[in-house]
Amino acid sequence: MKTATFIAHPEFEVGAVDPRLFGSFIENLGRAVYGGVYEPGHPSADDQGFRQDVIELVRELNVPIVRYPGGNFVSGYNWEDGVGPLADRPRRLELAWRTIETNAVGTNEFVDWARKANTEVMMAVNLGTRGADAARNLVEYCNHPGGTAWSDLRVKHGYKDPHKIKTWCLGNEMDGPWQICSKTAEEYGRAAAEAGKLMKWVDPTIELVACGSSSSNMPSFPAWESTVLDHTYEHVDFISLHQYYGNKDNSLPSFLARSVDMERFIKTVTSTCDFVKAKKRSKKTMNLSFDEWNVWFHSNNADAELAPWQIAPPQLEDIYTFEDALVVGLMLIALLRNADRVKMGCLAQLVNVIAPIMTVNGGGIWRQTIFYPFAHASQYGRGVALDLRIQSPAYETTDLGDIPYIDAVATMNPEDESISIFAVSRAQGEPFTLEGDLRSFAGYEVTDHIVLAHSDPKATNTLANPDNVVPHCGCSNTRFEDGRLTSLLTPLSWNVIRLEKSRK
């Protein structure tokens, strides 16, 4: 039997885990809003039309922040369309996804929903068809106490107290030719700098996220980041990263290696940020917001067959497999291992659209396979991230080199004196022994070993069979004696091993 080893030590600290690393994303796209979070007339809907069954699962995920309203949608969005009396709101042609936008849900409604779901809003502004003026007006509408035109309009709309939205995105994927009014790096950098400057003049307490490349595959990457940061470095607090992966070639070993590509992406953007910092002789360190990430490929053919100009059609509704859950788990490990610089993340998206939560209009709800690794990381991955210095046998891939069969990271939470080890076995057909040296953590004991595994990598959860892929306890496979951990990892599995300070 093959063995992987690691050492856990409090001095192997990566950095503090910002809770916003476990954020998500809701865009006015498909059934994310209409039929997802909002469905008046649904048996679970509250007096505002929000599905309470969805809210319950969002709370279960413990999502601290949700990016809204886009995404590609935001580059053509007039935020004024979504405030005020519902009867006065216009219907618009939504060009990004070729649908009809009713504007039944807008800024104020989404803030209300976020509070009910125990989360905060990461608000995006339109730097496609619009610019600095509309952006600073939206900040005034949302955050200024009152006594001005836009803040008083919010009060008139029934919201006396300001929303106090802290985190703002300066547009979305502005280098993409698919984007409404896409821009060159110079054009976007100047527009983002001026918009950010005005927005912070309205509210100096906000944090701003500049658009990085739409993915690491863009021809301009990472020159885009360098140019954009040349203009925006002293005005913004984060630069964004977006990346999706799929198994289009149906090669499981290659698919499970994608998180290595993700981590290289993070390292390249970090290096580019530090280059600009040195170039500007700045004392400020730029952090990263990985505000779109997930597996996305299942629904591509289905979406191509949809007729345009529908209201909330079923777009991007990937039904996730067990192997997708493993990749999501591996991506979470990559994010945690870079928690010193990646301070925010958004699993894209939250409900129905490439999402961990699926609903039926007028009907039921279920957790997709990817729900579980995200929920585990969000619940147990708080505190300080630790690099485990893991040593594992590897397998070879054509594009990413040697890939370790076992990948793992840990977090140490000083509040409840707990340690969580997150590990994925990429191995097929045979179990792996994981051996860990935790002698630096005297007085701890294993309290749980959560395992997500299935004999069929293509297994899914559905409304009819919602518990086909669910976690189980693997505690009998784990021993902890004299500071040494030995655990038998199931082939192709996501594992969470929990240790807590003994109360004896």
N, C-alpha and C positions, 0 to 999 in steps of 0.2 A: 504494500500500500504506500502511495506517495505521501510526502509530508511537506507542509509549508510551516514556516516558523516566523515569529515576530517578537519584538521587545516593546513593552509599554512602559514608559517612564514619564513622570510629570515634566521633565526638562525637554522632552521631545515635542514641545508645544508648537503648533502651527500658528494659532491665533484664536482670538475670541470669535465664537460663532454668533453673527448678528442674526436675531430671530427672523429677519426679513429674507434670509437665505431660503426659507421655506414658503415663499410667496407663490401666488398663482396669477391668473390672467382671465379676464372676461372681456370679449370684444363683441360689438354689435355685428355678429356673424352667425349665420345658420340659426341653430336653436340654442345658442349659448344664453341669450337674454330671453327671447320670446319662446316659451316652451321649456326653458331651462330654469333660470332663477325666477322668472316672472310668467305666471299663467293664471290670470283672473278666471274664476270659475272652477279651477281645479279643487278637488275635495280637501286638499291640504292648504289652499291659498289663504293668506291672512287678509285683513281689510285693505291692504295696498296691492294685493294680487301676487305677493311673493309666496312661492312654494315653500312651506315649512319643512317638508321632507328633504328638500335640497339643503336648506339652511342647517338642518341637523347633521347631514353628512359633511358639510363644509366645516362645521364646528368640530366634528370628529377628526378631520384632517388637521385642525389647529393651524389654519392659514393666517399669518399675521398681517399680510398686505396683498391686495389684488390690483393689478394693473388694469386700467380702463380709460377710454372706450376702444382702444386699439393700439397696435395693429394697423393693418392697411386701411381700415375704415377711417381712422382719425385724420388721414391726409386729405379727406374731402368733407370733413364734418364741420358744420356750423353749430357751435355749442349752444347758441341762442335758440336753435330749433327745439331743444330738449328741456326748456324751462318754461314756467308759466302754466296757465290753464291748459289741460289736455285738449279741450275742444279747439284751441287756437293753434295747436302745433301742426306744422305742415308735414305732408308725406313727400319724401324725396326719392329720386333715383339714386341708389347707392352704387357708385361706379366700381369700387374696389372688388365687390363680390357679386355685382349685377343682380341686386335684389331691390325691394322696396323697403325703405326705412320709415316706420310709422312715427318714430320719436315718442312713443308712449312711455318709454323709460329714458330719462336723461340724468343730468348731474345730481339733482336733489334726490331723486328716487334711488339712484345707485348709492349715494351716501347713506340713505336710510337703510337700504339692504345690507350694506357693509356693517353698520352698527348692529343689526340684528344677527349677523353671522360672526360677530366678534372679530372683525378684521378692520384694517385701514385701507384707504384708497390711495393708489399710485396713479395720479391723473396725467394723461397724455394731452399735449396741445398740438394743434394742427399747424405744421410748418410746411405743408404742401400747398394747398390753395390759399392759405392765409399766412399770418406771420406774427410779428412782435405785438402789434396793436391788439389783435384778438386774444393773444396769450396773456398779456398783462391785464386785460379786462376780465378774463376768466379768473385770474388770481384775485383780483379785487372783488369780484362777485362771490367767490368762495370763502375768502379769508379775511377781508377787511370788516371790522366790527359794524360800521354804519356811518351815515352822514355823507355818503357820496352816491353818485348816480347808480353804479353797479351794485354796491353793497346794499343800498336802499331797495333796489329791485329784488334782491334776494329776500329781504325782510318782507316786502310786499307779497312775495310768493309763499310766505308762511314760515320762513326760517330766520327767526330773530338773531340767533347766535351764529357766528361764523362757523364754517365747517372745519377750519384749521387743518387743511390738507397739507402735509409736510413734504411729500415726495412727488416730483413732477418730471415727466419725460418730454424732452424737446423733439417732438416728432417721432417718426417710426421708419426705419429701414430706408432712409432717404437716398441711398446709393442704388436701390433696386429699380431697374427699368419698368417693373410692374407697378411701382409706387405712383400714386397720383402726384404729378408735379415733382418728380424725382430731381435731384440736384447733383452737381459735381461737389467734390469735397470742399473746394473753395467757396462755392455758393452756399452750401449748407453751413460750413464753419462760420461764415460771416453772419448768416441769418440766425443761427443758434446762439452765437455770442450776444447779438443785440437783443434777441428775445429774452435770453437768460438775464441779461443786465437789467432790463425793464421789470421783469418778474420779481427779481430780488429787490429792486427799489420799492416795489409795492409791498413785499413781505420779505424782509431780510432773513427770516427764520427758515425759509424753505430750502430743500435740497434739490439739485437738478441733475438729470441724466442726459448726456449727449449721445446721439446715435453713433454706434460703431458700425462696422461692416455688417451687411445682412447675414453673412455667414463667412466662415474661413475659406470657402470656395470662391468668393468673389475675386475677379481678376485684380481689383484695386487693393485687396487686403495684403499687408497692413498699412500701405501708404495712406489709405483713407483715414485711419486712426491718427496717424502722425499729423496730417494736414488739419483735420478737424480740431485736434487738441492744440495745435499751434494757435488757433483762433479762440478756443473756448477754455483753455486750461485754468485760468484764474476765475472763471465764471461758474464752472460746473463742479460737481462733486463725484460723479461716476461717469463711466463710459459703458455703453451696453454691448452685450454679446448675444447673438442668436444662433442656435444650431439645432437641427433635427436630423434624426437618423432613421434608416429603414433597412429592411432585409429583402430588398428587391431581387437579389440573386439567390435567395434561399440558401445562404451559406451561414449556418449558425456560428461556427467558430469566428468567421469574419465579423458577423453582426455583434457578437459579444465583445469584440475588440474595439468597438467604436468609442468607448469612453476614453481610450488612450488618445485618440484623435482629439476629443474634447479637451483633455488636459493639456495637450500641446497648443491648442487654440488659446487657452487661458494663459499659458506661459508666454506666448508670443505677444498677446495684447498687454500683459503686464510689463514685458520688456519695452514695448513701444511707449507705454505711459512713462516709464522711468527714463527713457531716452529724451522725451519732451521735457520732463522735469529737469534733467541735467542741462538741456539746451537752454532752458529759461532761467536757470539758476534759482529755481523755485524751492521753497521749503515745504510745499504742499505735496502730499502723496495722493495720487489718483487711485480711487478704488473702482471695482468692476461690478456691474449689474448684469447678471446673466438672465435677462428678463424675458427670454423665450427659449425653452428647451423641452424636448420630448422626443418620443418616437412618432413618426408621421409618414405613412405611405399606403396604408390599407385602403383608404377611401378615394384615392386619386382617380381611378377609373369611374367610380360611381358619380363623382362630382362633375365629370366631363359630360355626363348625360343629362344633367339638370337643365330645365328650361329657365331662361332668365326672367327677372322682374317678378319673382314670387316674394311673398312675405314669410320670412323665417323658414326657408326650405332646409332639409336635412343635409347640410354641408359639413365636410370634414369629420364625419362620424366614424372614426376608426374604432373597430371592435378589437380590443387588445388581447394578445395571447400571453401565455405564461413566459415565453422567451422575451417578449416585450417588457414584462415586469422585471426580468433580470437585467436588461439593459438600463431601464430606469434606475434600478438599484445601483448599478455600476456608475451611472452619471451622478447620482447623489453622493457616492463615495468620492468621485472626482471633485465635486463642489466642496465637500467638507475638507478634503485634503488641501484645498486652496483658500480656506476660510480667512486667511490673513489679508487677502486682497479681494476675493469675491464676497461682498457683503450683502448683496441682494440677489435673489433668483426668483424666476416665475415659471413654474410648470405651466406650459401652454397646451390646452387651456383648462378650465375648471369643470364645466358642465357641458356634456353632449359633443362639443367641438374638440376633437383630439383630447379627450378628457378622462379623468378617473371616475367621474360620476355620470351615469346615463339615466335618462328619463324617457317615459312614454307620455306624449301629450294626452292629458286627461287620465293618465294611468300611473303605473308603478315606477320604481326607481331601483337601481342596483349599483354595486361597486364593481368597477372593472378590475382586472388583475393588477394594473399599475397603481391602484389605490393603496395597496398594502405597503410596499416599500416606502412610498412617500409619507404615509401616515406614521410609520415606525420612525423614520428619520426625523419628521417634524416633532413627534412626541418625545423621542429619546436623544435627539442629536443636539440638544442645547448645551451651552457651557463653553468649553474650550476644546478645540480639535487637536488631536494628537497624531503625529506621524508614527506609524507602527514599525517602520523599517522592515517591512515584510520581505521574506525570502521564499520564493516559490518556484518549483519547476515550471517550464514554459512550453508553449507550442508556437510554431512559426506561421506567420501570415505574409502574404505577398507585399502588402502596402505599408504595414505598421511594424514589421519586424517581429521579434519574439514577444509573446503576450503571456503574462503569468496566469497559471490556472486559477490561483486564488488571489483576490484583491480585497483589501480591507483597510479600514480606518477606524479610529476610536474618538469618542468625546468623553470629557471628564466634566461633570457638573458639580461645582463646589457647593451649590445650594442644598442639594440632597445627598451629597457625597456618594454619587453613583458614577459608574463607568459603563459606557455602551460601546460594544465592538460590533461594527457592521461589516459583514463579509459575504462575498459572492464566490461560489464555486463555478467556474466556467467548464469544469471537467465533465465529460459525458461518459456514462457507463460504469464509473468506479468512484467510490467515496474517497475523500481526502482526509488525512489527519492534519488538524491545525494545532500547533503547539505554541503557547505563548508564555513569555517570561514576564510576570507581573510582580516580582518580588519587591519592587519599589512601592507597591501599594499594600502595605501591611494592614491586616485586619479586615480585608474584603472577602466576600463570599458570593458565589454565583446564585442569583435569584431567578433567572429565567433564560431560556434559549428559545427564541421564536424562529420557526423555519417556514419558508414559503417554497414549496417544491411540488412537482407534478411529473408523472411518467410521460406525459405528452407535451412537448414544447409548444405545440399549436393549440393547447387547451385554452378555452375562453370561459368567461362568466356571461350569462345572459339573464334576461328577466325570468325565463322559465327555469333556469338552473343557476341561480346567483352565487351558490357556494361550491361551484366546481373547483375553483382555485382559491383556497383560503389558507391562512397560516395555521400551523399546529405547533404544539410544544415538542421541542427536541431535547429537553433537559436530561433525559436518560443517556444521551450521547456525549455529555459534557462533564468532565471532572476538574476540580480545582483543589490542589493540595500543595502546601508549602510554597505558595506564590506562583505555582506553575499550572497553566491551563492546558488541558488536552480535550479536543472536541473533534468528533467525527462528523464531517460535513457531507451531507447528501449530494450526490452528483446533480449538477445544475440546480443550485439552490441559493436563495437569499436568506441570510442568517443575522439575527440580532442577539448577541450574548450580553446579558445584563449582570453587572456586579454592584453590590452595595456594601457600605461599611457595616460590619457586624454590630448589632446592638447588644450583644451578650456581655 
